[in-house]
Amino acid sequence: MNNYIHPGNTLSLSAPYEVNSGDCVQIGAIFGVAKSWASLGETVEVVTTGVFDVRKCPKQVWEIGEKLYWDNKDRKITNLRIGNCFVGIALEAGSGQSAELGRIKIFGLAQ
């Protein structure tokens, strides 16, 4: 099979806004986590599958296995579906309602 390129777990993409290492990134229907800092328009490596601790809406408490969504306006993960894209499932929510990070299994697509 000479048309195989790579597994696609990490993609080199043009940053849609300034991102830091560990920031979530949505580019069209692609969703992932930036491996490094990049300014708008620069190439950034985006990991599209795996388990990550990411910024979440701090007042939310997630249930393990709950569907999670990307709020592209506030650039945070939320459990609110309306107006947001499904990106993964909750594995942990941090320590209580004030937690700023939550653990998520991402799937690489913003649906």
VMD Tcl script that draws the C-alpha trace (Angstrom):
set ca {
  {0.00 0.00 0.00}
  {1.97 3.01 -1.22}
  {-0.71 5.66 -0.56}
  {-0.53 5.45 3.28}
  {0.86 8.66 4.82}
  {0.63 8.34 8.66}
  {-1.92 7.48 11.41}
  {-3.16 11.09 11.65}
  {-2.92 11.39 15.43}
  {-0.90 14.61 15.04}
  {-1.51 17.09 12.23}
  {0.48 20.14 11.10}
  {-2.09 22.90 10.70}
  {-2.30 26.66 10.45}
  {-3.19 28.14 13.86}
  {-6.63 29.81 13.74}
  {-5.59 32.11 16.62}
  {-2.63 32.39 18.96}
  {-2.25 29.13 20.88}
  {-0.03 27.92 23.70}
  {1.15 24.39 24.29}
  {-1.80 22.48 25.74}
  {-4.49 24.80 24.36}
  {-7.47 23.28 22.59}
  {-7.79 24.16 18.91}
  {-10.71 23.91 16.49}
  {-10.07 24.27 12.78}
  {-13.22 23.55 10.82}
  {-14.29 20.04 11.89}
  {-10.82 19.20 13.27}
  {-10.34 19.39 17.03}
  {-7.20 18.79 19.05}
  {-4.60 20.08 21.46}
  {-1.64 22.24 20.40}
  {1.81 20.76 21.09}
  {3.53 24.17 21.17}
  {3.02 27.91 20.98}
  {2.05 29.41 17.61}
  {0.75 32.78 16.51}
  {-2.19 33.23 14.16}
  {-1.44 31.61 10.81}
  {1.75 29.84 11.90}
  {2.04 26.08 11.59}
  {1.27 24.22 14.81}
  {1.28 20.51 15.58}
  {-2.18 19.50 16.81}
  {-2.73 16.19 18.61}
  {-6.18 14.93 17.61}
  {-6.71 11.92 19.86}
  {-5.87 11.01 23.42}
  {-6.53 11.96 27.04}
  {-5.80 15.51 28.18}
  {-6.31 17.86 31.12}
  {-7.89 20.94 29.54}
  {-9.47 24.27 30.49}
  {-13.14 23.82 31.34}
  {-15.97 26.05 32.41}
  {-14.97 26.34 36.10}
  {-18.44 26.13 37.65}
  {-19.27 22.82 35.98}
  {-19.00 19.42 37.59}
  {-18.71 16.63 35.02}
  {-19.76 13.02 35.34}
  {-17.39 10.32 34.08}
  {-18.50 9.35 30.58}
  {-20.49 12.57 30.04}
  {-20.36 14.06 26.52}
  {-18.33 17.26 26.33}
  {-18.34 20.13 23.86}
  {-15.99 22.86 22.65}
  {-17.13 26.44 23.21}
  {-15.12 28.17 20.47}
  {-16.14 31.64 21.72}
  {-14.80 31.19 25.27}
  {-12.26 28.53 24.17}
  {-13.18 26.13 26.96}
  {-14.64 22.66 27.24}
  {-18.23 22.56 28.48}
  {-21.00 20.07 29.09}
  {-23.50 22.43 27.40}
  {-24.41 21.13 23.94}
  {-26.36 24.06 22.46}
  {-24.21 26.09 20.06}
  {-21.10 23.98 20.73}
  {-19.36 21.04 19.01}
  {-19.05 17.56 20.53}
  {-15.35 16.75 21.01}
  {-15.05 14.00 23.63}
  {-16.05 12.45 26.94}
  {-15.26 13.29 30.55}
  {-12.87 11.08 32.49}
  {-12.53 13.41 35.51}
  {-13.60 16.94 36.34}
  {-10.93 18.14 38.71}
  {-11.54 18.82 42.38}
  {-14.95 20.39 42.79}
  {-16.89 23.18 41.18}
  {-14.01 25.67 41.18}
  {-11.69 23.38 39.20}
  {-10.36 25.04 36.05}
  {-9.13 21.80 34.48}
  {-10.99 18.67 33.55}
  {-9.77 15.38 32.08}
  {-11.18 14.51 28.66}
  {-10.76 11.82 26.03}
  {-10.82 13.64 22.68}
  {-11.68 12.12 19.32}
  {-10.29 14.69 16.87}
  {-13.59 15.83 15.36}
  {-15.72 18.83 16.24}
  {-19.21 17.47 15.56}
}
mol new
graphics top color blue
foreach p $ca { graphics top sphere $p radius 0.5 }
foreach p [lrange $ca 0 end-1] q [lrange $ca 1 end] { graphics top cylinder $p $q radius 0.2 }
display resetview
